[in-house]
Amino acid sequence: GENVEQHPSTLSVQEGDSAVIKCTYSDSASNYFPWYKQELGKGPQLIIDIRSNVGEKKDQRIAVTLNKTAKHFSLHITETQPEDSAVYFCAARQAGTALIFGKGTTLSVSS
Amino acid sequence: GAVVSQHPSWVICKSGTSVKIECRSLDFQATTMFWYRQFPKQSLMLMATSNEGSKATYEQGVEKDKFLINHASLTLSTLTVTSAHPEDSSFYICASSVPPNTGELFFGEGSRLTVL
């Protein structure tokens, strides 16, 4: 089955800096790669996703890149703000199957 | 996006009792529902996949007699934790995808279970 590795487990940045979180996946059949933000006591919230036929996607300060050959994808957050502090999860799936999550990255943005 | 509603959001029960968690798709028909479990400061671990009208498929290591999943309609799936013990205390989250189930999963708000 699918296995998703995520790094780093914790990340501390200064407000205004960029943050990058990286994930690798094992199943070449996976074709959907979302990123979730989870705040304490709440369910995960989708922040951006990418499909395997696209190499990069951007939404304001957030971007995701995908390298299918290397089976890795990354989340990029620019101009970080304190409200970006949360736990971020990457995930992967193929059609009809469940999402398999990485172990999460705790992002702390200090002002 | 599609809405998945989960209830209750938190529950406290005594050891040995059973607890039922409901997950409803409010504006779409959820033919497949996924149930996840999350321990503090850990990732979401898939427990089982339920398909409407058939038995759930459990992940390795998940006791099907302990965690009863019912998906009797296209808008409702339930997870019952039977004879709960303190080690069952966790955050349980359901999720579903709009047919044809190829992309985004929509998550419920989660249910925090505490077993005393």
Interface residues (C-beta under 8 A of the other chain):
Chain A: Y32 P34 G41 K42 G43 P44 Q45 L46 D49 R51 F89 R93 A95 G96 T97 A98 L99 I100 F101 G102 K103 G104
Chain B: G1 Q6 T32 F34 Q42 S43 L44 M45 L46 T49 I93 A95 P100 N101 T102 G103 E104 L105 F107 G108 E109 G110 R112
